[in-house]
Amino acid sequence: RENVLKNLDDKAFDKPICEALLNQKYFNGIGNYLRAEILYSLKTKQTNKQKGTRDFPSLPLQNSSLPPSKKLKLKRDNPDLLELCHTVPMEVVAAEKNLLDPDHADNHTAFKNWLQCYGVPGMSSLRDHNGRTIWFQVGWGSLPGAGR
C-alpha cells in the first residue's frame, strides 16, 4: 500500500488500472486471473474519462480527515483497490488445499467455482496493450487501453 501511494507520480500509473495491476514493481504477485477477480470484486466502472490509474476513484486518499473508527468501518464494508490486492490473493492462499492441491480430484472444479470473472461465461474480454486478456463484466463501461 505504502509503495503504491508514495509512487503515484510514476509513469506506471498513467496507464489504465487494468494494465497497472500487472506491474510487478507495485502489484507483486498479481497476475491475469487475480486482476480480473480484484476488479470484479471492486465492481469497477472505469470510463474513458479516466486517463490512468491515478484517476481511479477507488484508490484511497492519503490524507483522509475521517476519524480512525470510521476509516476502519469504511475499509471493512467497502474495501478499496489496494485492500483487494491483498484480500483476494489471500482467499486463494487460504483455500489452497481445496483449490490447488493436485491430490484433490475436484481441485480444478473448485478453483473454477471460486472464479467470479476470469474466464467465466457471460463475462467480456478484451486485449490490453500488452496483448494480455482482461476479463470484465458487460456494462461496466469501456476499459481504456484494453483493446487494440
DSSP file with accessible surface (Angstrom, degrees, kcal/mol):
  #  RESIDUE AA STRUCTURE BP1 BP2  ACC     N-H-->O    O-->H-N    N-H-->O    O-->H-N    TCO  KAPPA ALPHA  PHI   PSI    X-CA   Y-CA   Z-CA
    1    1 A R     >        0   0  112      0, 0.0     4,-2.6     0, 0.0     5,-0.2   0.000 360.0 360.0 360.0 -49.5    0.0    0.0    0.0
    2    2 A E  H  >  +     0   0  142      1,-0.2     4,-2.6     2,-0.2     5,-0.2   0.904 360.0  54.4 -61.8 -41.6    2.7    2.4    1.0
    3    3 A N  H  > S+     0   0   64      1,-0.2     4,-0.6     2,-0.2    -1,-0.2   0.913 112.6  43.2 -59.9 -42.8    4.8    1.7   -2.1
    4    4 A V  H >4 S+     0   0    3     22,-0.2     3,-1.0     1,-0.2    -2,-0.2   0.961 114.7  48.6 -67.4 -50.7    1.8    2.5   -4.4
    5    5 A L  H >< S+     0   0   26     -4,-2.6     3,-0.8     1,-0.3    -2,-0.2   0.865 112.0  47.6 -63.3 -36.4    0.7    5.6   -2.5
    6    6 A K  H 3< S+     0   0  132     -4,-2.6    -1,-0.3     1,-0.2     3,-0.2   0.624 116.2  45.8 -81.7  -7.0    4.2    7.2   -2.4
    7    7 A N  T X<  +     0   0   40     -3,-1.0     3,-2.5    -4,-0.6     6,-0.2   0.131  68.2 120.7-119.5  21.1    4.8    6.5   -6.1
    8    8 A L  T <  S+     0   0   36     -3,-0.8    46,-0.1     1,-0.3    -1,-0.1   0.706  71.4  63.7 -61.4 -15.8    1.5    7.6   -7.7
    9    9 A D  T 3  S+     0   0  133     -3,-0.2    -1,-0.3    -4,-0.1    -2,-0.1   0.559  78.0 112.9 -84.4  -4.5    3.5   10.1   -9.7
   10   10 A D  S X  S-     0   0   41     -3,-2.5     3,-2.0     1,-0.1     4,-0.1  -0.369  79.8-121.2 -64.9 144.7    5.3    7.3  -11.5
   11   11 A K  G >  S+     0   0  164      1,-0.3     3,-2.1     2,-0.2     4,-0.4   0.723 107.0  77.3 -62.7 -18.1    4.5    6.9  -15.2
   12   12 A A  G >  S+     0   0    9      1,-0.3     3,-0.9     2,-0.2    -1,-0.3   0.818  90.5  55.9 -59.1 -28.3    3.3    3.4  -14.5
   13   13 A F  G <  S+     0   0    1     -3,-2.0    41,-1.7    -6,-0.2    40,-0.4   0.360  85.7  78.7 -91.0   7.4    0.2    4.9  -13.1
   14   14 A D  G <  S+     0   0   88     -3,-2.1    -1,-0.2    38,-0.2    -2,-0.2   0.656  83.3  85.2 -77.6 -18.9   -0.5    6.8  -16.3
   15   15 A K  S <  S-     0   0   91     -3,-0.9    38,-2.3    -4,-0.4    39,-0.1  -0.405  97.0 -88.0 -80.9 158.7   -1.9    3.5  -17.6
   16   16 A P    >>  -     0   0   12      0, 0.0     4,-2.6     0, 0.0     3,-1.6  -0.275  41.5-110.1 -60.7 153.0   -5.4    2.2  -17.1
   17   17 A I  H 3> S+     0   0    0      1,-0.3     4,-2.3     2,-0.2     5,-0.2   0.855 116.8  63.4 -56.7 -34.5   -5.9    0.3  -13.9
   18   18 A C  H 34 S+     0   0    0      1,-0.2    -1,-0.3   126,-0.2     4,-0.1   0.800 113.2  35.0 -65.3 -24.5   -6.3   -3.0  -15.8
   19   19 A E  H X4 S+     0   0   10     -3,-1.6     3,-1.5     2,-0.1     4,-0.2   0.833 112.9  57.2 -92.6 -39.0   -2.7   -2.6  -17.1
   20   20 A A  H >< S+     0   0    2     -4,-2.6     3,-2.1     1,-0.3     6,-0.2   0.856  95.5  66.8 -61.6 -33.2   -1.2   -1.1  -14.0
   21   21 A L  T 3< S+     0   0    0     -4,-2.3    -1,-0.3     1,-0.3     9,-0.2   0.723  95.9  56.6 -62.8 -19.2   -2.3   -4.0  -11.9
   22   22 A L  T <  S+     0   0   26     -3,-1.5     2,-0.9    -5,-0.2    -1,-0.3   0.478  76.7 110.4 -90.8  -0.6    0.1   -6.2  -13.8
   23   23 A N    X>  -     0   0   50     -3,-2.1     4,-2.9    -4,-0.2     3,-1.3  -0.634  56.1-160.6 -76.4 108.6    3.1   -4.0  -12.9
   24   24 A Q  T 34 S+     0   0   85     -2,-0.9     4,-0.3     1,-0.3    -1,-0.2   0.692  83.6  69.6 -69.6 -16.9    5.1   -6.3  -10.5
   25   25 A K  T 34 S+     0   0  132      2,-0.2    -1,-0.3     1,-0.2     3,-0.2   0.859 120.3  17.3 -65.5 -33.0    7.0   -3.3   -9.1
   26   26 A Y  T <4 S+     0   0   16     -3,-1.3    -2,-0.2    -6,-0.2   -22,-0.2   0.678 136.3  36.2-111.9 -25.3    3.8   -2.1   -7.5
   27   27 A F  S >< S-     0   0   10     -4,-2.9     3,-2.2    -7,-0.2    -2,-0.2  -0.467  78.0-170.0-130.1  59.7    1.5   -5.2   -7.5
   28   28 A N  T 3  S+     0   0  138     -4,-0.3     3,-0.1     1,-0.3    -4,-0.1  -0.292  72.4  13.7 -57.3 125.9    3.8   -8.1   -6.9
   29   29 A G  T 3  S+     0   0   46      1,-0.3     2,-0.6    -7,-0.1    -1,-0.3   0.265  89.8 127.3  93.4 -10.8    2.1  -11.4   -7.5
   30   30 A I    <   +     0   0    7     -3,-2.2    -1,-0.3    -9,-0.2     2,-0.2  -0.715  33.7 168.2 -82.8 120.4   -1.0  -10.0   -9.2
   31   31 A G     >  -     0   0   25     -2,-0.6     4,-2.7    -3,-0.1     5,-0.2  -0.451  50.1 -70.0-117.1-165.5   -1.4  -11.8  -12.5
   32   32 A N  H  > S+     0   0   16      1,-0.2     4,-1.7     2,-0.2   103,-0.3   0.898 127.7  42.4 -61.6 -48.0   -4.2  -12.0  -15.1
   33   33 A Y  H  > S+     0   0   62      1,-0.2     4,-2.2     2,-0.2    85,-0.3   0.909 115.5  50.7 -70.7 -35.4   -6.8  -14.0  -13.1
   34   34 A L  H  > S+     0   0   12      2,-0.2     4,-3.0     1,-0.2     5,-0.2   0.909 107.5  52.5 -68.6 -38.3   -6.2  -12.0   -9.9
   35   35 A R  H  X S+     0   0    0     -4,-2.7     4,-2.5     1,-0.2     5,-0.3   0.928 110.6  48.9 -63.7 -38.9   -6.6   -8.7  -11.7
   36   36 A A  H  X S+     0   0    0     -4,-1.7     4,-2.3    -5,-0.2    -1,-0.2   0.939 114.6  44.4 -63.1 -44.0   -9.9   -9.8  -13.1
   37   37 A E  H  X S+     0   0    2     -4,-2.2     4,-2.5     2,-0.2    -2,-0.2   0.880 113.5  50.6 -70.3 -36.5  -11.1  -11.0   -9.7
   38   38 A I  H  X S+     0   0    0     -4,-3.0     4,-1.9     2,-0.2    -2,-0.2   0.955 113.7  43.9 -64.8 -49.6   -9.9   -7.9   -7.9
   39   39 A L  H  X>S+     0   0    4     -4,-2.5     5,-1.6    -5,-0.2     4,-1.0   0.891 114.0  51.2 -65.9 -35.4  -11.6   -5.5  -10.4
   40   40 A Y  H ><5S+     0   0   36     -4,-2.3     3,-0.8    -5,-0.3    -1,-0.2   0.935 108.8  51.0 -64.9 -43.9  -14.7   -7.7  -10.3
   41   41 A S  H 3<5S+     0   0   40     -4,-2.5    -1,-0.2     1,-0.3    -2,-0.2   0.844 110.3  50.0 -61.6 -32.0  -14.7   -7.6   -6.5
   42   42 A L  H 3<5S-     0   0   27     -4,-1.9    -1,-0.3    -5,-0.2    -2,-0.2   0.695 101.9-139.0 -77.7 -18.1  -14.4   -3.8   -6.7
   43   43 A K  T <<5 -     0   0  107     -4,-1.0    -3,-0.2    -3,-0.8    -2,-0.1   0.938  33.7-164.2  56.7  47.4  -17.3   -3.7   -9.2
   44   44 A T      < -     0   0    8     -5,-1.6    -1,-0.1     1,-0.1    -5,-0.0  -0.260  28.8-172.3 -67.8 148.5  -15.4   -1.1  -11.1
   45   45 A K        +     0   0  145     -3,-0.1     2,-0.1     2,-0.0    97,-0.1  -0.434  16.9 175.9-134.4  56.4  -16.8    1.1  -13.8
   46   46 A Q        -     0   0    2     95,-0.1     2,-0.2     2,-0.1    10,-0.0  -0.431  12.4-165.1 -66.1 135.5  -13.8    2.8  -15.2
   47   47 A T    >   -     0   0   56     94,-0.1     3,-1.7    -2,-0.1    94,-0.1  -0.690  36.9 -97.1-118.6 173.4  -14.7    5.0  -18.1
   48   48 A N  T 3  S+     0   0  118      1,-0.3    -2,-0.1    -2,-0.2    95,-0.0   0.687 115.3  71.9 -63.2 -19.5  -12.9    6.8  -20.9
   49   49 A K  T 3  S+     0   0  183      2,-0.0     2,-0.7     1,-0.0    -1,-0.3   0.741  82.8  80.4 -68.8 -21.8  -12.8   10.0  -18.9
   50   50 A Q    <   -     0   0   29     -3,-1.7     3,-0.1     1,-0.2    -1,-0.0  -0.790  63.0-170.3 -89.9 118.9  -10.2    8.4  -16.6
   51   51 A K        -     0   0  169     -2,-0.7     2,-0.3     1,-0.1    -1,-0.2   0.800  61.4 -15.2 -79.7 -31.6   -6.9    8.7  -18.3
   52   52 A G  S >  S-     0   0    2    -36,-0.1     3,-1.3     1,-0.1     4,-0.2  -0.927  81.0 -73.0-159.5-176.2   -4.9    6.4  -15.9
   53   53 A T  G >  S+     0   0    0    -38,-2.3     3,-2.3   -40,-0.4     6,-0.2   0.848 118.4  65.7 -59.3 -37.1   -4.8    4.6  -12.6
   54   54 A R  G 3  S+     0   0   89    -41,-1.7    -1,-0.3     1,-0.3   -40,-0.1   0.814 101.0  51.5 -54.8 -32.6   -4.2    7.9  -10.7
   55   55 A D  G <  S+     0   0   83     -3,-1.3    -1,-0.3   -42,-0.3    -2,-0.2   0.467  80.2 122.8 -83.7  -3.6   -7.7    8.9  -11.7
   56   56 A F    X   -     0   0    6     -3,-2.3     3,-1.5    -4,-0.2    -3,-0.0  -0.426  60.4-141.7 -67.4 125.6   -9.2    5.7  -10.5
   57   57 A P  T 3  S+     0   0   94      0, 0.0    -1,-0.1     0, 0.0    -3,-0.0   0.714  91.6  59.8 -66.7 -18.9  -11.9    6.5   -7.9
   58   58 A S  T 3  S+     0   0   41      2,-0.1    23,-1.3    22,-0.1    24,-0.3   0.391  71.7 110.0 -97.3   7.2  -11.2    3.6   -5.5
   59   59 A L  S <  S-     0   0   18     -3,-1.5     2,-0.0    -6,-0.2    -5,-0.0  -0.659  79.4-110.1 -72.3 136.0   -7.6    4.4   -4.7
   60   60 A P        -     0   0   30      0, 0.0     2,-0.4     0, 0.0    -1,-0.1  -0.324  25.5-112.6 -69.4 149.7   -7.6    5.6   -1.1
   61   61 A L    >   -     0   0  144      1,-0.1     3,-0.7    -3,-0.0   -56,-0.0  -0.661  18.4-145.3 -78.5 134.8   -7.0    9.2   -0.2
   62   62 A Q  T 3  S+     0   0  111     -2,-0.4     2,-0.3     1,-0.3    -1,-0.1   0.870  93.9  38.8 -69.5 -36.4   -3.7    9.6    1.6
   63   63 A N  T 3  S+     0   0  152     -3,-0.0    -1,-0.3     2,-0.0     2,-0.1  -0.385  77.0 167.6-115.6  55.6   -4.9   12.4    3.8
   64   64 A S    <   -     0   0   39     -3,-0.7     7,-0.0    -2,-0.3     0, 0.0  -0.442  29.4-150.1 -70.6 140.5   -8.4   11.5    4.7
   65   65 A S        +     0   0  122     -2,-0.1    -1,-0.1     2,-0.0    -2,-0.0   0.355  57.2 120.7 -93.3   6.5   -9.9   13.5    7.5
   66   66 A L  S    S-     0   0   64      1,-0.1    -2,-0.0     2,-0.1     5,-0.0  -0.417  72.1-106.4 -68.7 146.2  -12.2   10.7    8.7
   67   67 A P    >>  -     0   0   61      0, 0.0     4,-2.2     0, 0.0     3,-0.6  -0.356  35.0-106.2 -67.4 154.1  -11.7    9.5   12.3
   68   68 A P  H 3> S+     0   0  107      0, 0.0     4,-2.4     0, 0.0     5,-0.2   0.851 118.0  54.7 -52.8 -39.6  -10.0    6.1   12.7
   69   69 A S  H 3> S+     0   0   92      1,-0.2     4,-2.0     2,-0.2     5,-0.1   0.900 110.6  45.5 -64.9 -38.1  -13.2    4.3   13.7
   70   70 A K  H <> S+     0   0  129     -3,-0.6     4,-2.6     2,-0.2    -1,-0.2   0.871 111.1  53.4 -72.4 -35.7  -15.0    5.5   10.5
   71   71 A K  H  X S+     0   0   91     -4,-2.2     4,-2.7     2,-0.2    -2,-0.2   0.922 109.4  49.2 -61.8 -44.1  -12.0    4.6    8.4
   72   72 A L  H  X S+     0   0  110     -4,-2.4     4,-2.4     2,-0.2    -2,-0.2   0.929 112.9  45.9 -63.2 -44.9  -11.9    1.1    9.7
   73   73 A K  H  X S+     0   0  111     -4,-2.0     4,-2.8     2,-0.2     5,-0.3   0.932 113.9  49.1 -64.4 -43.7  -15.7    0.6    9.1
   74   74 A L  H  X S+     0   0   88     -4,-2.6     4,-2.5     1,-0.2    -2,-0.2   0.922 111.8  49.2 -61.6 -42.5  -15.4    2.1    5.6
   75   75 A K  H  < S+     0   0   91     -4,-2.7    -1,-0.2    -5,-0.2    -2,-0.2   0.907 114.5  44.9 -63.9 -41.6  -12.4   -0.2    4.8
   76   76 A R  H  < S+     0   0  161     -4,-2.4    -2,-0.2    -5,-0.2    -1,-0.2   0.923 120.9  37.7 -70.0 -43.3  -14.3   -3.3    6.1
   77   77 A D  H  < S+     0   0   76     -4,-2.8    -2,-0.2     1,-0.3    -1,-0.2   0.766 132.5  24.0 -81.1 -28.5  -17.5   -2.5    4.3
   78   78 A N  S  < S-     0   0  105     -4,-2.5    -1,-0.3    -5,-0.3    -2,-0.1  -0.626  80.0-158.9-137.9  75.4  -16.1   -1.1    1.1
   79   79 A P        -     0   0   45      0, 0.0    -4,-0.1     0, 0.0    -3,-0.1  -0.294  16.4-132.9 -60.8 139.3  -12.5   -2.4    0.5
   80   80 A D     >  -     0   0   27      1,-0.1     4,-2.5    -5,-0.1     5,-0.2  -0.297  30.6 -90.7 -84.5 176.8  -10.5   -0.2   -1.8
   81   81 A L  H  > S+     0   0    0    -23,-1.3     4,-1.6     1,-0.2   -22,-0.1   0.905 126.0  48.7 -53.8 -46.9   -8.4   -1.4   -4.7
   82   82 A L  H  4 S+     0   0   14    -24,-0.3     4,-0.4     1,-0.2    -1,-0.2   0.869 109.7  51.8 -68.7 -34.9   -5.3   -1.8   -2.6
   83   83 A E  H >> S+     0   0   41      1,-0.2     4,-2.8     2,-0.2     3,-1.4   0.927 109.2  50.7 -64.2 -42.6   -7.1   -3.7    0.1
   84   84 A L  H 3X S+     0   0   11     -4,-2.5     4,-2.1     1,-0.3    -2,-0.2   0.811  98.7  65.6 -66.9 -28.0   -8.5   -6.1   -2.5
   85   85 A C  H 3< S+     0   0   22     -4,-1.6    -1,-0.3    -5,-0.2    -2,-0.2   0.690 113.8  34.5 -65.8 -16.2   -5.0   -6.6   -3.9
   86   86 A H  H <> S+     0   0  109     -3,-1.4     4,-1.7    -4,-0.4    -2,-0.2   0.821 119.9  45.1 -98.7 -49.7   -4.3   -8.2   -0.6
   87   87 A T  H  X S+     0   0   44     -4,-2.8     4,-1.6     2,-0.2    -3,-0.2   0.873 108.3  54.2 -71.8 -37.2   -7.5   -9.9    0.4
   88   88 A V  H >X S+     0   0    2     -4,-2.1     4,-1.3     1,-0.2     3,-0.5   0.963 111.9  43.6 -65.9 -48.3   -8.3  -11.6   -3.0
   89   89 A P  H 3> S+     0   0   27      0, 0.0     4,-2.3     0, 0.0    -1,-0.2   0.890 110.4  57.7 -61.3 -33.6   -5.0  -13.4   -3.3
   90   90 A M  H 3X S+     0   0   87     -4,-1.7     4,-3.1     1,-0.2     5,-0.2   0.825  98.7  59.5 -66.4 -28.8   -5.3  -14.3    0.4
   91   91 A E  H <X S+     0   0   85     -4,-1.6     4,-1.8    -3,-0.5    -1,-0.2   0.912 107.8  46.0 -61.0 -41.5   -8.6  -16.1   -0.4
   92   92 A V  H  < S+     0   0    9     -4,-1.3     4,-0.3     2,-0.2    -2,-0.2   0.932 113.6  48.2 -66.9 -44.1   -6.6  -18.3   -2.8
   93   93 A V  H >< S+     0   0   83     -4,-2.3     3,-1.2     1,-0.2     4,-0.3   0.934 112.9  48.3 -61.5 -45.4   -3.9  -18.9   -0.3
   94   94 A A  H 3< S+     0   0   91     -4,-3.1     3,-0.3     1,-0.3    -1,-0.2   0.848 119.1  39.1 -64.9 -32.9   -6.4  -19.7    2.5
   95   95 A A  T >X S+     0   0   29     -4,-1.8     4,-2.6    -5,-0.2     3,-0.8   0.279  81.5 117.3 -99.7  11.4   -8.3  -22.1    0.2
   96   96 A E  H <>> +     0   0  109     -3,-1.2     4,-2.9    -4,-0.3     5,-0.8   0.844  68.8  58.2 -51.2 -41.7   -5.1  -23.5   -1.5
   97   97 A K  H 3>5S+     0   0  130     -3,-0.3     4,-0.6    -4,-0.3    -1,-0.3   0.927 117.0  33.2 -57.3 -43.5   -5.7  -27.1   -0.2
   98   98 A N  H <45S+     0   0   96     -3,-0.8    12,-0.2     2,-0.1    -1,-0.2   0.827 126.7  39.5 -82.5 -32.5   -9.1  -27.2   -1.9
   99   99 A L  H  <5S+     0   0   10     -4,-2.6    12,-0.3    -7,-0.2    -3,-0.2   0.842 128.9  18.7 -88.2 -35.3   -8.3  -25.1   -5.0
  100  100 A L  H  <5S+     0   0   76     -4,-2.9    -3,-0.2    -5,-0.3    -2,-0.1   0.479  82.4 117.1-121.2  -3.9   -4.8  -26.0   -6.0
  101  101 A D    ><< -     0   0   22     -5,-0.8     3,-1.8    -4,-0.6     6,-0.2  -0.556  50.2-154.1 -73.5 116.4   -3.9  -29.4   -4.4
  102  102 A P  T 3  S+     0   0  110      0, 0.0    -1,-0.2     0, 0.0     5,-0.1   0.707  91.1  67.3 -65.1 -16.6   -3.3  -31.9   -7.3
  103  103 A D  T 3  S+     0   0  146      3,-0.0     2,-0.7     4,-0.0     3,-0.1   0.649  83.6  83.7 -77.3 -14.5   -4.2  -34.7   -5.0
  104  104 A H  S X  S-     0   0   60     -3,-1.8     3,-1.7    -7,-0.2     4,-0.3  -0.820  71.7-152.9 -89.5 119.4   -7.8  -33.5   -4.9
  105  105 A A  T 3  S+     0   0  106     -2,-0.7     3,-0.3     1,-0.3     4,-0.2   0.812  94.8  45.5 -61.8 -30.5   -9.6  -34.8   -7.9
  106  106 A D  T 3> S+     0   0   96      1,-0.2     4,-2.6     2,-0.1    -1,-0.3   0.205  77.6 111.7-101.0  19.8  -12.0  -31.9   -7.9
  107  107 A N  H <> S+     0   0   37     -3,-1.7     4,-2.5    -6,-0.2     5,-0.2   0.894  78.1  49.5 -62.7 -40.1   -9.4  -29.1   -7.4
  108  108 A H  H  > S+     0   0  119     -3,-0.3     4,-2.8    -4,-0.3    -1,-0.2   0.922 112.0  49.1 -65.0 -40.3   -9.9  -27.7  -10.9
  109  109 A T  H  > S+     0   0   80      2,-0.2     4,-2.4    -4,-0.2    -2,-0.2   0.923 110.8  50.2 -64.0 -42.7  -13.6  -27.6  -10.4
  110  110 A A  H  X S+     0   0   27     -4,-2.6     4,-1.5   -12,-0.2    -2,-0.2   0.920 112.3  47.5 -62.9 -41.9  -13.3  -25.9   -7.0
  111  111 A F  H  X S+     0   0   33     -4,-2.5     4,-1.8   -12,-0.3     3,-0.3   0.940 111.7  49.6 -65.7 -45.1  -11.0  -23.3   -8.5
  112  112 A K  H  < S+     0   0  113     -4,-2.8    -1,-0.2     1,-0.2    -2,-0.2   0.873 110.4  51.4 -61.8 -35.4  -13.3  -22.7  -11.4
  113  113 A N  H  < S+     0   0  124     -4,-2.4    -1,-0.2     1,-0.2    -2,-0.2   0.799 106.6  54.6 -70.7 -28.7  -16.2  -22.3   -9.0
  114  114 A W  H  < S+     0   0   42     -4,-1.5    -2,-0.2    -3,-0.3    -1,-0.2   0.871  89.7  92.0 -70.5 -36.3  -14.2  -19.8   -6.9
  115  115 A L     <  +     0   0   21     -4,-1.8   -82,-0.0     1,-0.1   -78,-0.0  -0.349  48.4 178.0 -62.7 134.7  -13.7  -17.6  -10.0
  116  116 A Q  S    S+     0   0   82     -2,-0.1    -1,-0.1     4,-0.1     3,-0.1   0.584  78.3   3.3-107.9 -18.1  -16.3  -14.9  -10.4
  117  117 A C  S >  S+     0   0    0    -84,-0.1     3,-1.9     1,-0.1     2,-0.2   0.630  95.9  96.5-135.1 -50.9  -15.0  -13.2  -13.5
  118  118 A Y  T 3  S-     0   0   77      1,-0.3    -1,-0.1   -85,-0.3    -3,-0.1  -0.331 113.3 -17.4 -62.0 112.8  -11.9  -14.7  -15.2
  119  119 A G  T 3  S+     0   0   35     -2,-0.2    -1,-0.3     1,-0.2     6,-0.0   0.600  97.9 147.8  70.2  11.6  -12.9  -16.9  -18.0
  120  120 A V    X   -     0   0   38     -3,-1.9     3,-2.1     4,-0.1    -1,-0.2  -0.625  56.2-106.0 -83.6 132.6  -16.5  -17.1  -16.7
  121  121 A P  T 3  S+     0   0  125      0, 0.0     3,-0.1     0, 0.0    -1,-0.1  -0.287 107.2  32.2 -55.4 138.2  -19.3  -17.5  -19.2
  122  122 A G  T 3  S+     0   0   72      1,-0.4    16,-0.5    -3,-0.0     2,-0.2   0.206  95.2 109.8  96.4 -15.0  -21.2  -14.2  -19.6
  123  123 A M  E <   -A  137   0A  31     -3,-2.1    -1,-0.4    -6,-0.1     2,-0.2  -0.601  63.4-130.4 -88.5 156.2  -18.1  -12.0  -18.9
  124  124 A S  E     -A  136   0A  37     12,-3.1    12,-2.6    -2,-0.2     2,-0.3  -0.656  19.5-162.2-101.4 161.8  -16.5  -10.0  -21.6
  125  125 A S  E     +A  135   0A  57     -2,-0.2     2,-0.3    10,-0.2    10,-0.2  -0.993  11.1 174.7-145.5 150.0  -12.8   -9.8  -22.5
  126  126 A L  E     -A  134   0A  71      8,-1.7     8,-3.1    -2,-0.3     2,-0.4  -0.926  34.4-106.3-140.1 166.3  -10.5   -7.6  -24.5
  127  127 A R  E     -A  133   0A 130     -2,-0.3    20,-0.4     6,-0.2     6,-0.2  -0.811  30.7-143.3 -96.0 136.7   -6.8   -7.5  -25.1
  128  128 A D    >   -     0   0    0      4,-2.7     3,-2.2    -2,-0.4    18,-0.2  -0.268  40.0 -85.4 -85.2-177.3   -4.7   -4.8  -23.3
  129  129 A H  T 3  S+     0   0  109     16,-0.7    17,-0.1     1,-0.3    -1,-0.1   0.689 130.7  54.8 -64.6 -18.4   -1.8   -3.0  -24.9
  130  130 A N  T 3  S-     0   0  100      2,-0.1    -1,-0.3     0, 0.0     3,-0.1   0.350 119.7-108.8 -94.0   3.4    0.5   -5.9  -23.8
  131  131 A G  S <  S+     0   0   21     -3,-2.2     2,-0.3     1,-0.3    -2,-0.1   0.552  74.9 136.5  82.1   7.2   -1.7   -8.5  -25.5
  132  132 A R        -     0   0  106      1,-0.0    -4,-2.7  -100,-0.0     2,-0.4  -0.660  57.9-115.2 -87.8 145.2   -3.0   -9.9  -22.2
  133  133 A T  E     -A  127   0A  26     -2,-0.3     2,-0.5    -6,-0.2    -6,-0.2  -0.645  25.4-160.4 -82.0 129.7   -6.7  -10.7  -21.9
  134  134 A I  E     -A  126   0A   1     -8,-3.1    -8,-1.7    -2,-0.4     2,-0.4  -0.951   6.7-152.1-110.0 128.9   -8.6   -8.6  -19.4
  135  135 A W  E     +A  125   0A  56     -2,-0.5     2,-0.3  -103,-0.3   -10,-0.2  -0.827  25.4 156.4-100.1 140.1  -11.9  -10.1  -18.2
  136  136 A F  E     -A  124   0A  21    -12,-2.6   -12,-3.1    -2,-0.4     2,-0.4  -0.972  43.7 -91.3-156.4 165.6  -14.7   -7.8  -17.1
  137  137 A Q  E >   -A  123   0A  68     -2,-0.3     3,-1.4   -14,-0.2   -14,-0.1  -0.681  46.4-108.7 -86.0 134.0  -18.5   -7.7  -16.6
  138  138 A V  T 3  S+     0   0   93    -16,-0.5    -1,-0.1    -2,-0.4   -15,-0.0  -0.301 103.4  35.3 -57.8 139.3  -20.5   -6.3  -19.5
  139  139 A G  T 3  S+     0   0   67      2,-0.1    -1,-0.2    -3,-0.0     3,-0.1   0.450  80.1 111.3  95.2   0.0  -22.0   -2.9  -18.8
  140  140 A W  S <  S-     0   0   15     -3,-1.4     2,-0.2     1,-0.3    -2,-0.1   0.512  84.2-112.6 -80.5  -5.3  -19.0   -1.6  -16.8
  141  141 A G        -     0   0   43     -4,-0.1    -1,-0.3   -94,-0.1     2,-0.1  -0.462  52.5 -42.3  95.1-178.3  -18.1    0.9  -19.4
  142  142 A S        -     0   0   48     -2,-0.2     0, 0.0   -97,-0.1     0, 0.0  -0.470  46.1-133.8 -84.8 158.6  -15.0    0.7  -21.5
  143  143 A L    >   -     0   0    9      3,-0.3     3,-2.3    -2,-0.1   -96,-0.1  -0.916  28.5-130.6-111.0 101.2  -11.6   -0.1  -20.2
  144  144 A P  T 3  S+     0   0   20      0, 0.0  -126,-0.2     0, 0.0     3,-0.1  -0.247  90.0  14.0 -55.7 134.3   -9.2    2.5  -21.6
  145  145 A G  T 3  S+     0   0   23      1,-0.1     2,-1.1     2,-0.1   -16,-0.7   0.370  98.2 109.7  83.8  -8.5   -6.2    0.9  -23.2
  146  146 A A    <   +     0   0    6     -3,-2.3   -18,-0.3   -18,-0.2    -3,-0.3  -0.730  69.8  45.2-101.1  86.0   -7.7   -2.5  -23.1
  147  147 A G              0   0   33     -2,-1.1    -2,-0.1   -20,-0.4   -19,-0.1  -0.542 360.0 360.0 148.5 139.6   -8.3   -3.1  -26.8
  148  148 A R              0   0  214     -2,-0.2   -21,-0.1   -20,-0.1    -2,-0.0  -0.874 360.0 360.0-125.0 360.0   -6.4   -2.7  -29.9
